[in-house]
Amino acid sequence: MKIILNTFFITLFSLATYAQENWDPTDHKVGYWQFRQISEGDVANFLHNEDNVYREIVKNHIAEGNMVHWGLARKLTGNTSSNHNYFFYNGFAELSDLDSSPWGSGSNFGLRPVGSSGVLGAIYTSPSIQVFAETPKPGNYIVVNTANPTNVSEFVRLQNDVWKPFIKNFVNDENSPWAGWEVATVMSPTGNGAGYSVVTIDHFTTLSGALNAFPNGAEWPEGLQEINDLLPNGKFTTTVIYEVVFYEGPAASK
């Protein structure tokens, strides 16, 4: 079993290294997603703490080069009563940056009580592809798609070769609601019970764009069916819309 697991992780890191060395580079190598369930009565205090206390800690760590991205997003679609309703995204330039966590450092002065801040789950991802507008747009909404393709490396390769050139035109169109697009592979958890092995993230300036990404239709690129054929029933495992509440990082706009 250990040999199998080692082989699996070597394959994951080889895929990430290949993507970053031979394709357009990503600006960070690992993402940490943390999912929260915050009760309605705690939301105001929760958002106050993140904006006024923890955000200052994050800014310092980004300035020192210990982090690249930090964001908080509110879930708009799907189960929010017994599942998560908020999630954090933390982006780190190197895997080794995880060994010096920013949390627990700095002053906690000014924190308001939050009784429902328990973590419901977390994942680590390895970014493979990033596309953002040459003239930055505000990514106010994101659509997170999870997938469990039969061949992860082939799925990512096709995303890079087929979908990226197509979507770049929309991302760089000033009249389009598209603000960016990303693909990442899941580093942990893995296995049959994990549910998905790949995540794609669509960034939009408006909620209407997130709900209807191609209002005027589109001429789909050749090779799209090859991507769909790698997915069970040709579909993503889940597709969920989030509103970006806070963000710190390159071209911060929230």
HELIX and SHEET records of a PDB file:
HELIX    1   1 LYS A    2  ASN A   22  1                                  21    
HELIX    2   2 GLU A   40  ASP A   42  5                                   3    
HELIX    3   3 VAL A   43  ASN A   49  1                                   7    
HELIX    4   4 GLU A   50  TYR A   54  3                                   5    
HELIX    5   5 ARG A   55  ALA A   63  1                                   9    
HELIX    6   6 LEU A   95  ASP A   99  5                                   5    
HELIX    7   7 VAL A  152  LEU A  158  1                                   7    
HELIX    8   8 GLN A  159  TRP A  163  3                                   5    
HELIX    9   9 LYS A  164  VAL A  171  1                                   8    
HELIX   10  10 LEU A  207  LEU A  211  1                                   5    
HELIX   11  11 LEU A  224  ASP A  229  1                                   6    
HELIX   12  12 PRO A  232  GLY A  234  5                                   3    
SHEET    1   A 9 VAL A  30  ARG A  36  0                                        
SHEET    2   A 9 TYR A  86  PHE A  92 -1                                        
SHEET    3   A 9 HIS A  69  LYS A  75 -1                                        
SHEET    4   A 9 THR A 238  GLU A 248 -1                                        
SHEET    5   A 9 TYR A 141  ALA A 147 -1                                        
SHEET    6   A 9 VAL A 198  PHE A 204 -1                                        
SHEET    7   A 9 TRP A 178  SER A 188 -1                                        
SHEET    8   A 9 VAL A 119  PHE A 132 -1                                        
SHEET    9   A 9 VAL A  30  ARG A  36 -1                                        
END                                                                             
